[in-house]
Amino acid sequence: MMTLQLSGYAPSRVDARRAAELRPLVEHFNIEYCAVLDSGHIEEWPRFFAEDCIYRITARENAELDMPVGLVYAEGRPMLHDRAVAISRTQMFAPRTMTHLLSAPRIVGEEGQEIWAQCNYVLLQTLVEGPTTLHLAGTYHDRFVRDGDELLLRERQVIHESSVIANDLVYPV
Amino acid sequence: MYKNQEILDYTVGAKNRPADDYAWPADDHLIPDWVYTSQSVYEREMERIFKGRSWNFVALEAEIPNPGDYKRSYVGPVPVVVSRADDGSIHVFENRCAHRGAEFCRSSRGHAKEFVCPYHQWSYDLKGNLQGIPFKRGVNKQGGMPREFRNEDHGLLKLRVTTRHGVVFASYSADVEPLEEYLTPEILKDFDVVFPGKPLRILGYYKNELPCNWKMYHENLKDPYHATLLHSFLVVFGLLVAGNDSAMIADPVHHRHGTMASAKKEDKYAAVSEENKKEMRSFHDGMRLQDDRFLEFVKEFDSPWSVTMQTIWPNLVVQREMNTLGVRQIVPNGPHSMLMIWTMFGYEDDTPEMTRHRLRQGNLMGPAGFLGLEDNEAMKFVQEGVRRSSLDTNVVKLDAGNVGTATSLISEAAIRGMYRYYREVMGWEKA
């Protein structure tokens, strides 16, 4: 089975016309995904994923060394659900708001029912009486699967450039 | 260098005086705020503790398996390079060119035949000896180094190195005791459970900056009291509740190292008595996970404990949280900040499924871990609190009178033990 390429460069496997057809679907998905996170409705977040999904957040350093560790490492939507519930109901942390800024998605390939894509993100964090800071920046590496007219994530690898994280990462990216 | 952007960045003047202006509180059950906030105290710590008679963690051998492999690291806040020479020996030297001071090694890790400072291309071998100086004899018999210049007098600043079962330590001290004696048998016992000498497999890295004093991280892991209160995750899912078999072990010589240990009950979820529930605000009755695979404990160690968190003075934490293993290196960064560099690992002989289990369980720890992030938040709150407030002492009276090892989780004896040693090394008289 082919796996997502998390470092280095490989040319897109779809032509410009096909990429232009797929890009709005992916873009719509990503905008809605981030709207849920930025509004703080964390328990809604797992519904963007397929049941048998992979979700991982890891540093570019790990991706380049082909190391498997994740700041968050989840196999399957139930694990995402558990994380969302833990964060929204049980965890202790200072109140904060998050804002995602996204680039246009890059369509990397189309494999059967799957769309492979990338998207750069910037994640801003704002604490009480703190400045708005650049908390994380990097790239989503995604495998989408079609679900009727919509998409679901079968895999989202969140690679972050920022090598030293300011204190912690509370919410999903 | 790595400080978060802050708006409120102020320390009360009385808490930032010269170290000699302070006296230690007469009562051993109090810790003065200035140990966390004074720049002068911090500088004395760097000299007497990190550069003093201590062994500092710098690397795992699995990170530099072959001759020529190297990694950047730190001893205290000082950048060092850990390198493996052609004869297989490991060397640690400051990351500062002996010529004009450039921090010459810029990659986190890599492989090299020699180290060359990019500024004037002075070159050093893998043991830190000065090899070559361009134009050492000048050009056309003009310029160049004086006749008496000897390369061997101008190598990189080298540290002493020792290893145990694949863990590499370095020291500035010429007379620090051997590592085994430094750690004591009580601490070695659980250290050797994680590091029995079998080959490790590195699973990856986390790095974060905690806006708190470096000692708070030691204290947090010598404070079993917080674990059942702050960490609802532990409590809800029965990983640690007041009443589990547990221990807070301090090394019997100086109380500077510690092992916080607990044994998980067979049931996945906790049974908590009505009496204890009332004491624990974070307890959520009836919470269940949809996927509880990551609470599984594969009994892979010959140890009564399912969890051991070891603090090894002054800069190492060894994490064995059930099956998720890691070392955390503390890099002090001024009184108000520290870097934490996490290296997560398993063993070479792990099955692919065991590796995935370790990765899943890794969600408990790290900068986004269910436990990790709460600790980081709490310590940030403490640093902000002690810097800007009027009160000036921390109260550590639980299990009063006892110092060092504690049999109860509701104890601050290990914290008091650490500070008894700290006060002696730092040279303060009691008020």
Interface residues (C-beta under 8 A of the other chain):
Chain A: I57 T58 A59 E61 N62 L65 M67 P68 V69 G70 L71 V72 Y73 A74 E75 G76 P78 M79 H81 D82 R83 V85 A86 R89 T90 Q91 M92 F93 A94 E129 G130 P131 T133 S163 V164 I165 A166 N167 D168 L169 V170
Chain B: Y2 N4 Q5 E6 I7 L8 S108 I202 L203 G204 Y205 Y206 K207 N208 E209 L210 P211 L230 S232 F233 V236 S282 H284 M287 L289 Q290 D291 F294 L339 M344 T355 R356 L359 R360 G362 N363 G366 P367 A368 F370 G372 L373 E374 N376 E377 A378 K380 F381
